[in-house]
Amino acid sequence: MNGNPFFYSVGLFVLVTAVSILLKRTFRIPYDRRTLVANVLSLVIAVITWFVFDVDPLKELTEDTGSTWQEKLMALLVIVFFFNALIQFLFWFAYAIIRHKDWIKMPRFLFNIFSFIIIIGVILISIKEIFNQELDGLLVTSTVVSAVIGLALQSTLTNLFSGFSLQIESPFNIDDWVSLGGHEGKVVSQNWRTVTLLSRENHRVSLTNAFVAEDKIINYSRPTRRQIHNFYIELDYSHPPNKVKKVLRDVLNEIEEVDLDTNHGAFVVDYMGSGIKYCLRYWLYDYADILLIQDVVLTRVWYALKRNGIKIPYPTTEVQMHMLEDPGGEADHIDHDYVVKYLSRLDWLKGMQAENIEKLANNAKLKLYAKGDLMVKQGAEGNSMFIIIDGHAKVILRSEHNNNIEIAEKLAGEFFGEMSLLTGEPRTASINAGVDCHVLVIDKEAFSSLIISDEKILAEFIETLVESKSNIAAAIEKESKNSQVTEASAYKIVFDKIWTYLKAN
């Protein structure tokens, strides 16, 4: 028996099974435990039958041994169980490799059907060779039986052939995000009867192939996973549409997770009862992330609208119910008196008189930024300075390889953008809000009107910046070296340049 080819086949099968498990642990090629267990059990049954009944399947197939029908039946069982294990394993191994390499996304049931057809062929050939029976009568009988079974399993067969038609047409693949029968989710499996989706709530939804074939199919992963999304919002009639559209486009351009649609972006849709209806159109990189992306977009839009004083109106029915000011809710503003006291406590502003600090606060604007909002952009023109009232911000430089590198952090009480305010220089770095934070924004127009009324305010302000080792101090030092003058003379040169710039229209 040691020379029997079956012995070596069994050894080879066990070796390949061990190798497949090794591949799983080494290269992370997934395997189906249930399939492996079923194949091993099938092989064990074949081997036990072979040894217990002392049959030689190869001789029964190739020679007329004169064995009893019981021995021939045992030989047939050995062959069927062995080939079932071998074929199932080979098809599983092929499916695992195809899925791992991502050559083509095919459902498992196609492999199961092909393996079933091959096993039926093995059974028929084995019966013919072992029992020396012609297959004509068997085929006639099987045809009648098949007709009876077909009538009894009409619905099942409908699903089977619908599954074939879906495979031929291929409206979706495994891992595609689709909408089927009002259910949205990722296709995780397709067998001979059903298509299974994994919903966003982590529910498994099984739909019959016949139902899917007849229903409307929306594939969010075709032709690419990049999809366009529309969001509609109503805003108050008092705001000019061109200003609103610019604010909406600007905030979408600042969000890294989406791309603004260059053809439309933001546009007016209709005049509604409580406001003008706008549409924001942007591209997603993957529809599976739509809820997370929509949260980012809507959050950032709210903060942008708030900073620009654009009102989101209540519906008409609710406006009538809220005629009085609502004292509840979380405050989205900071009291002006608090800002003045806060600035007065800052070390770098102690050189300014209290009345001038108050004037500075009166001429500035308090703005609220959301976490991730772009406050200033590297290389952009600027004419404003920012003082952080609460929260913190990240200083980011874009490298020559277009990588964003965080180089510093601005905390509450610190400032940035002073060179753009005083000289109009482009932004030297990008600043993103690290958390929701309030900032005091001092722009050129407001600051100019302030210092023209009193030149001493500018002198005090520059002195405080020099003492705080800001970029103004660096500019004075640079001017001193370039012009080869004293530090006092360099200060006067820089001061005159700032004064000239601020007085210019």
Summary of the structure (lengths in Angstrom):
residues: 505
radius of gyration: 38.0
end to end distance: 103.7
largest distance: 121.7
contacts: 1440
relative contact order: 0.05
helix: 52%
strand: 18%
